[in-house]
Amino acid sequence: MYDFFMKQNSKPRWRRNQMEAALWRYAVTAPNWGGDWSELAQKIPAVFRSRIKKLLNMDRIPGLTPWGEEDEKIWAFYDNPGEGAGSEERFSTQHAFLMGIGLDLVNEGLKQSEVVYFLRHLREKLEAAFDQIHRRPGAIAPVSGSDRQLHRFEENGSSERIHLEGHHRPLADRTAWMIIRRQEAKETYPRFLELTQGREIPLFFEPEFYFGLEAVKERVFKQLPGFRHLILVEIADLALTLPRYLEEAPAVGRGRPRGSAKRVESARPKRSPRKKGGS
């Protein structure tokens, strides 16, 4: 059953408007911990759609990125260069998950070109993390108010222990974290400048993935002496919630809706052709 689920996740079958709807629903419901979504979720703002469109365009149009194409087979949101061209763009659940991570990084202030570069080179690791999140025993999609309540820790490998103030028993921590370290001051790494030969390539250190707050906390404290700033992104909530939101997003075809009136021809009379040699 799980293998079938993952096969469906990796198959490009969602329209772009379904991906937009699912990610927008997630964006507006996550702050409310999965409560009833407000009227805000019913209408996607143009600026949100534009943000997604720009990331997609940068991914498939080499001229839009300052660092150029190192490998034409590397794509962040598509399976190949032809995927997404034309009016019927199709995306897999994992594509949508990568786009959700991309929007998170844009929200953190990273440039869109940097986000595309990062996701292109980390796509396989993020897909593996997505897979691992869903493989954990008892993986629960926190998409409703009841599901987002605190659960008691169970010794079944589905979560990590977490102790919160006011709770006598350990609670379940199903979080998964990605640590990103980006360096703007590239001049402090002469070797990097030498290898990139002056091209506008962003400098990212290899990201790290951890399950549970305790694991990521331990890692952060260990690397504090050498690196005091980082970006910390929780990815399990998005990975577990997005499949359901995509399933429930209505598919809207592009073009003129069925049954709509055809374009009416102009009522102006057509001019008769001028006769040769006429006055």
N, C-alpha and C positions, 0 to 999 in steps of 0.2 A: 504494500500500500504506500509506504514511504517513497519507494523508488518511482512509483507512478506519479506521486505528488511532485517530486523534484523534476521529473521529466516534463510535467506540465509547466512548472516554474521556468524552465529554461527554453520553452518553446515560444517564439514571438507570436502572440495571438491577441494582444491588447491594442486597441486603437490609441492614438495619441491623446484624444480627448478623455478616454477612460483613465489613462495614466495621470493626466492633469487633475481630473476629478478626485481620484484616490489620494493623490499627494496633497491637494488642497483640503480635502476632508480631514486628513491626518494633521495638517498644519493647524487647523482651527479647533480640533477636538483634543489634541494632545495636552494643551495647557489646562483643560478642564478634566483631565484624567478620564476621558472616555465617556463623559456625560452626554445627554441628548444634545445633538449638534444644533446650533442656532441657525437663524435664517442666513447668517453669514456664509455657511457652508453650501447654500443652495446656488450661489452665483459666484463664479470664479472671476476675480479681478483681472483686467487686461494685463496689469503689470506682472502678475504671477505667471500668466501664460507666456508673456514676453521673456521672463527670466528663464523658463524652460526652453523656449525656442532658441534663445541665444546660445545656451549650452549645447543644444543639439546641432546648431549650425557650426559652431566652433569645432565640434567633433568631426563633422564630415566635410568641411570646406577647409583645406590646408592653408589657404591664404589668410584666414581669419586669426591664426595663431602666430605669435611672433617667433616661436622657436622652430617652425617648419616641421616637416615630416621625417622622422627617423625610421619609422617602420609603418608602411601602409596597412599592415595587417593588424595593427593595434587600434582598437576602438573602445571608447568608454561606454557608449549607449547602443551600439549596433553590433551585429555579428559579422558584418562585412561592409565594404564601401557602398554596395548597392542597397543595403537595408535602409529603409527610411526615405529613399528617393521617391518622388512622386506624391500623389495625393493619398495613398493608402499606407501610411507608416504603421508598422506593427512592432510591438515591444513585448519582451518576456517579463515575468515577475521580477527576475533578477535585474533586468534593465531598469525597471521602475525603482527597485531598491537602490541601485547605483545613482539614479537621478535624485532620490531622496537624500542620500549622503551628500551629493553635489550641492543641493539646496542648503543643507546644513552648513557646509563650508562657505558658501556665498554669504550666508547670514553671519558667519563669523568674521567676515571682512576680506576673505581671499578673493583675488581677481578671478574672473570667470575662466580666463585662459589657464591660470594656475590650477584651477579645479579640474579642468579637462585633462591637463597634463598628469596630475596626480592620479585621477581615476583610470586613465589609460594604462598606466604602469602598475596600478594596484588592483586592477579588475579581478584577476585570478584569485588573489588573496581575499578580497572582499566576498567573492562568490563562494570561496571555501568557508569563510566565516558564516555566511548565510546558511550554507548547508549544515554546518556544525550546530548552529543555533536550533535548527529544526530537527536535528537528530537527537537532541538531548531528551531523555525520558520525561514525559509529562510536560513537554513544551506547551505553554498556554499563551494563546493570543490575547493580550490585554486590550480588548476592543470594547468593553462595556464597563459600566460603573462597578458591577459586582466582580468582574474579572480583575479590575485594578485595585481591589482591596488587598490588604496585606495578608499573605498566606503563611501559615506555620511551616517551619522547615521540616522536610521529610527526608529520611535517609534513603533516597532512591536515585540519587545522582542527577535529579532534575534541577537542582539549584545549589547555591552556596549558602552558608549560614550568614546571617547579619543580625547584630544585636542593636536595637534601638532603645533610646531612653524611654522608660515607662512600660516596656514590654519585658515580662519575666522570662518568656520562652524565646528561643531564636526564631527569626522569621526567614522566609524563603527569599533569596536574592537570585533572580534569574537574569540579571543584567549581563551584557557583554560590552566591552569598552575597547575603543581604538585610540591609541596615543599617537598624535601627529606632532612632529617637530619640524618647523619651517624656519629657515634662516634668511633674513633679508640682507644682512651684512656679509655678502659673498666674498668681500675682499679679505675677510679673515680666514678664508680657505683658498690659498693660492693654487692649490692643485686642481680644485674645481674649476677655477677660471681658465686654467691651462687646458683642461680637458674639453670644456665647452667652447673654447675659441671665440669668446666674446658674444656668443649667441644669448638671447634673452631667455635662458632656461631657468626656471625656478629651482631653488635648492631645498629639497625635502630630505630628511633622514628617513631611514626605513621605519615605517609605522609598526607598532606592536599591538597585539590583541590579547585581551584578558577577560576571563569570566569571573564576575563577582567583584564587589567593591573592595573586599579585603585584598584580593590579588592585585588590583590596579593601584590601590593605596600603597602597598608594599613596594611596588615598582617605582612609583613616583618619588617616594622617600629615598630610595636607593640612588636615583639618578639626579636628585636635587643638586649635589655639589658640582656636577658637570653641566647641567642644563636646567635652568631655573624657569623657563617658559615653555609652554606646550599647549596644544589643543586637545581636549578630551571630549570624545563623542560616544554617546551610548547608542548602540546599533541594534540590540535585540528587540526593543519595542517596535521599531520600524519594520524589522524583518518579520516579526510575528503578526503584526497588524495589517500590513499592506496587502497580503494575499486576499483577505476577506474584503477589504475596501475595493480592490480591483474587480472582484467577482460581482460586487453590488453596484459598480459604476455603469450607468447605461451607455450602450454603444450608439454613437451618433455618427451617421455617415456624412461624408462631405458632399458638397454640391447642392443642387436644388432639391428640396424635400419632395417626396412622391405626392402627386395630386395638386401641386402648386401650379398656378397659371403660367403659361409660356410668356415670353417677353412679347409685348405688343409692338407691332411695327409702327413706325412713325406715320402720323396722319397726313404729313405734308405730301402734296402731289409730286410724283417723280418728274424730273425734267426730261423732255423729249430730246433725243439726240439731234445735234446740229447737222443740217444737211450740208454736204460738200458743195462749195461754190455758191451757196445761198447768200443773200444780202443781209 
